[in-house]
């Protein structure tokens, strides 16, 4: 119900959250609303905010410092869900200030209506085809070393087909998707200039995981599994992924991206002893070939040559440390020979639950996560 988080960019530092009980509406009580209230502790103590551009300036203008009002102390997050026949509606919104004068600069919304066209779920395979209508207002996108860019508005249509299966112990998955929408965002070169274009995107993704070495494990947990709800799948896998992104814009510009990623993933230990009994390490080389340029900044390709690192290590008992980062090998990038997209996570693990502290170095955002295992958990949940 209570939590504490940190976000320097949009909430001026530390803030406290409180979840309310879900509310149900409609004749069949099929409309569910989850609300979370926020109190911006550091903003209130400082009496200043640097999360907004000046009152009469563009949303994309540089942020300026100003004195806070009482309504700036509070924020609100919400999630509205309902089902109408075979269509699912989901809307997520947030406000990082309740001051009505800054509503257009504090309000963020992502909404979609989805319909499952086809679904199949078998023992070693699953398939799904889905149709989505989407509409977003002020959707922030992190674009690698290019930094954070904001989509002021976007609405359109997307259709996707996903497939997951196991073939001769090789885990495989594929995704084919196409979307068409109207986008309003910043210009690729002039980040303060707002442009409006239509965009067609065709996306293909293929993933394979090849088992090189595998330690035979029991399928069932016992009293020794005090730190994990499942048996640890120790072994060595070679993972590979190929992606194709084709973009076409209404001003006749285009962008073709071909990305290849491959590398080993090594998992050791059982996570049952108290000291260094669990390690998971992965290293992936990622290469992107690009043609053309986007008129926007949020989807412009960059970081064409990188190495991804992921390390998760048990320190002592239930305590694990998780590090994810990338090393830039693209000499044209502003972060050439630098680490970027770095995230840290320190977690206290038990079989039934886990508590973690996380921090994203790039976005200057962090917080406290609490997870209960073995639940299909959605929203903020009911009392039990």
C-alpha positions in Angstrom: 0.0 0.0 0.0 2.9 2.4 0.8 6.1 2.9 -1.1 9.0 5.3 -1.6 10.6 6.1 -5.0 13.0 8.5 -6.6 12.7 10.5 -9.8 14.9 13.6 -10.3 13.7 14.5 -13.7 9.9 14.7 -13.3 9.3 14.6 -9.6 12.3 16.5 -8.2 13.7 13.6 -6.1 12.2 11.4 -3.4 8.5 10.9 -3.2 6.0 8.7 -1.2 3.3 6.6 -2.8 0.0 5.2 -1.4 -2.2 2.8 -3.3 -6.0 2.9 -2.8 -8.4 -0.1 -2.9 -9.7 -0.8 -6.5 -13.0 0.8 -7.4 -15.6 -1.1 -9.6 -18.2 0.6 -11.7 -20.9 -0.3 -14.2 -24.0 -2.5 -14.0 -21.8 -5.6 -14.1 -19.0 -4.1 -12.1 -16.7 -4.7 -15.0 -15.0 -1.3 -15.0 -12.0 -1.3 -12.6 -10.1 1.8 -11.5 -6.8 1.7 -9.6 -5.5 4.9 -8.1 -2.1 5.7 -6.5 -1.5 9.0 -4.8 2.0 10.6 -4.6 3.5 13.1 -2.2 6.6 14.7 -3.5 8.6 14.9 -0.3 11.8 16.4 -1.7 10.0 19.0 -3.8 7.9 20.1 -0.7 11.0 20.4 1.5 13.0 22.4 -1.1 10.0 24.6 -2.0 11.2 24.5 -5.6 10.5 22.5 -8.7 12.5 22.0 -11.9 10.2 19.4 -13.5 8.4 21.8 -15.9 9.2 24.4 -18.6 8.0 27.9 -17.9 4.2 28.6 -17.9 4.0 30.1 -21.4 6.7 28.1 -23.1 6.5 24.9 -25.1 6.3 21.4 -23.5 9.7 20.7 -25.2 11.4 23.9 -23.9 14.1 23.5 -21.3 12.9 23.1 -17.7 13.0 26.1 -15.4 13.1 26.5 -11.6 10.0 28.0 -9.9 8.4 28.2 -6.5 5.9 25.4 -5.7 2.3 25.7 -4.7 0.5 23.3 -2.3 -1.0 21.5 -5.3 2.6 20.8 -6.6 3.2 18.6 -3.5 0.8 15.9 -4.9 0.6 13.7 -7.9 -1.7 10.9 -9.1 -1.4 7.7 -11.0 -4.3 5.7 -12.4 -5.2 2.6 -14.4 -8.7 2.1 -15.9 -9.7 -1.3 -17.3 -12.8 -2.7 -18.7 -14.0 -5.3 -21.2 -16.7 -4.6 -23.8 -17.7 -7.9 -25.5 -14.5 -9.2 -27.1 -12.6 -5.9 -26.7 -10.3 -4.9 -23.8 -9.8 -1.3 -22.9 -6.8 -0.2 -20.8 -5.8 3.3 -20.0 -2.9 4.4 -17.8 -2.5 8.0 -16.7 -0.4 10.1 -14.4 0.0 13.6 -13.1 3.2 14.9 -11.5 1.4 18.0 -10.2 -2.3 18.8 -9.4 -1.9 22.5 -10.3 -4.5 23.1 -13.1 -2.3 25.8 -14.7 0.3 23.1 -15.6 -2.1 20.4 -16.5 -0.9 20.0 -20.1 2.7 19.7 -18.9 2.0 17.2 -16.0 -0.7 14.9 -17.6 0.5 11.7 -19.3 -1.8 9.1 -20.8 -1.5 5.8 -22.7 -4.7 4.1 -23.8 -5.5 1.1 -26.0 -8.3 -1.0 -27.2 -7.3 -4.6 -28.0 -9.0 -7.6 -29.5 -7.5 -11.1 -29.6 -8.1 -12.4 -33.2 -6.6 -15.8 -32.6 -5.1 -17.7 -29.7 -3.6 -21.2 -29.2 -1.9 -22.5 -26.2 -0.3 -26.0 -26.2 2.3 -27.8 -24.0 5.4 -26.6 -26.0 4.0 -23.9 -28.2 1.7 -20.8 -28.1 0.3 -18.5 -30.8 -1.6 -15.2 -30.6 -2.8 -12.6 -33.1 -4.0 -9.3 -31.8 -5.5 -6.1 -33.1 -4.8 -2.8 -31.2 -6.1 0.7 -31.4 -3.8 3.1 -29.5 -3.8 6.7 -28.4 -1.1 8.3 -26.3 -0.5 11.8 -24.9 3.1 12.7 -23.8 4.7 9.3 -24.1 8.4 9.5 -23.1 10.8 7.3 -25.0 14.4 6.6 -24.0 16.5 6.4 -27.2 19.9 5.2 -26.0 22.7 7.7 -26.2 20.4 10.2 -27.9 18.6 10.6 -24.6 15.0 10.9 -23.7 12.6 12.2 -26.3 8.9 12.9 -25.9 6.0 11.9 -28.2 3.5 14.7 -27.6 0.6 12.7 -29.1 0.1 9.5 -31.1 -2.9 7.5 -32.3 -3.3 4.7 -34.7 -3.8 1.0 -35.4 -1.5 -2.0 -34.8 -1.8 -5.7 -35.7 0.6 -8.3 -34.4 1.2 -12.1 -34.6 3.4 -13.8 -32.0 4.6 -17.4 -31.9 6.5 -19.3 -29.2 7.7 -22.9 -29.4 10.3 -25.4 -28.5 12.0 -27.4 -31.3 14.6 -30.1 -30.3 15.3 -28.3 -27.0 15.8 -25.0 -28.8 13.5 -22.2 -27.5 12.2 -20.1 -30.4 9.9 -17.1 -30.8 8.8 -14.8 -33.5 6.9 -11.6 -33.8 5.5 -9.9 -36.8 3.7 -6.6 -36.4 2.6 -3.6 -38.5 1.3 -0.3 -37.3 0.1 3.0 -38.8 -0.5 6.1 -36.9 -0.4 9.9 -36.6 2.6 11.2 -34.5 3.4 14.6 -33.1 6.9 15.0 -31.6 10.1 16.9 -31.7 12.2 17.3 -34.9 15.2 15.1 -35.2 17.6 18.0 -35.6 15.8 20.9 -33.8 14.5 19.3 -30.6 12.4 22.3 -29.7 10.5 22.2 -33.0 7.2 20.2 -33.0 6.4 18.3 -36.2 3.4 16.2 -37.1 3.8 13.2 -39.5 2.0 9.9 -40.3 4.2 6.8 -39.9 4.0 3.2 -41.1 6.1 0.6 -39.3 6.6 -3.0 -40.2 8.5 -5.0 -37.5 9.9 -8.6 -37.6 11.6 -10.2 -34.6 13.1 -13.8 -34.4 14.7 -15.2 -31.3 16.5 -18.5 -30.7 18.1 -19.9 -27.5 20.4 -22.9 -28.1 21.3 -25.1 -25.0 25.1 -25.7 -25.0 25.3 -27.2 -21.5 22.5 -28.0 -19.1 22.6 -29.2 -15.5 19.8 -31.7 -14.8 17.4 -30.4 -12.2 14.3 -31.6 -10.4 11.1 -30.1 -11.6 9.9 -29.6 -8.0 11.0 -27.4 -5.2 11.6 -28.6 -1.6 12.5 -27.2 1.8 15.9 -26.1 0.5 14.4 -23.6 -1.9 14.2 -20.8 0.6 15.4 -18.0 -1.8 13.6 -18.9 -5.0 10.1 -20.1 -5.9 11.6 -22.3 -8.7 14.6 -24.5 -9.3 17.5 -22.5 -10.9 18.0 -23.7 -14.5 21.9 -23.9 -14.4 23.7 -24.2 -17.7 25.0 -22.4 -20.8 22.8 -21.1 -23.6 23.7 -19.3 -26.8 21.0 -16.8 -27.6 20.5 -15.0 -30.9 18.0 -12.4 -32.1 17.4 -10.8 -35.5 15.1 -7.7 -35.9 13.9 -5.8 -39.0 12.3 -2.4 -38.5 10.9 -0.7 -41.6 9.6 2.9 -41.3 7.8 5.0 -43.9 6.8 8.6 -43.2 4.2 10.9 -44.8 7.0 13.4 -45.9 8.5 10.5 -48.0 11.4 10.0 -45.6 12.2 6.4 -44.6 14.3 4.4 -42.2 15.3 0.7 -42.6 17.0 -1.0 -39.6 18.5 -4.5 -39.5 19.7 -5.5 -36.0 21.5 -8.7 -35.1 22.3 -9.7 -31.5 24.0 -12.8 -30.2 25.9 -14.0 -27.2 26.2 -16.5 -24.3 24.1 -16.7 -21.2 25.7 -18.6 -18.3 23.8 -19.6 -15.1 25.6 -21.3 -12.2 24.6 -22.4 -8.7 21.4 -23.5 -7.0 20.6 -20.4 -4.9 20.2 -22.6 -1.8 23.5 -22.0 0.1 24.3 -18.7 1.8 27.3 -17.5 -0.1 27.8 -17.1 -3.9 25.5 -20.0 -4.8 23.9 -18.2 -7.7 25.3 -16.3 -10.7 23.8 -15.3 -14.0 25.9 -13.6 -16.6 25.1 -12.7 -20.2 27.2 -10.8 -22.9 25.6 -9.9 -26.2 27.2 -8.2 -29.2 24.6 -6.0 -31.0 25.1 -4.6 -34.5 22.6 -2.4 -36.4 22.7 -1.7 -40.1 20.7 1.5 -41.1 19.4 3.1 -44.2 17.7 6.5 -44.2 16.7 8.9 -41.4 13.6 9.6 -39.4 12.1 13.1 -39.3 11.6 12.5 -35.6 14.0 12.2 -32.8 12.2 9.6 -30.7 12.7 6.8 -33.3 15.9 7.8 -35.0 18.3 4.9 -35.0 21.6 5.3 -33.1 24.2 3.2 -31.2 24.8 0.9 -34.2 27.6 -1.1 -32.5 27.3 -2.0 -28.8 28.0 -4.8 -26.3 25.2 -5.5 -23.7 26.2 -6.8 -20.3 23.9 -8.4 -17.6 25.1 -9.7 -14.3 23.0 -11.1 -11.4 25.0 -12.3 -8.4 24.0 -13.7 -5.0 26.0 -11.8 -2.4 25.0 -13.4 0.9 21.9 -15.3 1.8 18.8 -13.9 0.1 20.6 -10.7 -1.1 21.4 -10.4 -4.9 22.9 -7.6 -6.9 21.8 -7.0 -10.5 23.6 -4.9 -13.1 22.5 -4.2 -16.7 24.4 -1.9 -19.0 25.7 -1.4 -22.6 29.2 -0.4 -23.9 29.2 1.8 -26.9 31.5 0.9 -29.8 29.9 3.2 -32.4 32.5 5.9 -33.2 29.8 8.3 -34.4 27.9 8.2 -31.2 28.3 10.9 -28.6 28.9 8.2 -26.0 31.6 6.3 -27.9 33.6 4.1 -25.6 31.3 4.8 -22.7 28.8 2.7 -20.7 25.1 3.8 -21.1 21.6 2.5 -20.3 22.9 1.4 -16.9 20.5 0.0 -14.3 21.2 -1.3 -10.8 19.1 -3.5 -8.6 19.6 -4.8 -5.0 17.1 -7.4 -4.0 16.2 -9.4 -0.9 14.8 -12.7 -2.2 12.5 -15.2 -0.4 10.6 -18.1 -1.9 7.3 -16.3 -1.3 8.3 -12.7 -2.0 11.1 -10.3 -2.9 11.9 -6.7 -2.0 14.3 -4.7 -4.2 15.8 -1.3 -4.5 16.5 -0.2 -8.1 18.0 2.8 -9.8 18.3 3.8 -13.5 21.4 5.9 -14.0 20.3 7.4 -17.3 16.8 8.6 -16.3 17.8 9.3 -12.7 14.8 7.3 -11.5 14.6 4.6 -8.8 12.5 3.2 -6.1 11.4 0.2 -4.0 9.8 -3.0 -5.5 7.8 -5.5 -3.6 6.8 -8.7 -5.4 4.7 -11.6 -4.2 5.5 -14.8 -6.1 3.0 -17.3 -7.6 0.2 -14.8 -8.2 -1.1 -13.6 -11.6 -0.9 -10.1 -10.2 -2.6 -7.2 -12.1 -3.1 -3.7 -10.9 -2.8 -2.9 -7.2 -4.9 -5.9 -6.0 -7.6 -6.4 -3.5 -7.4 -6.9 0.3 -6.8 -10.4 1.4 
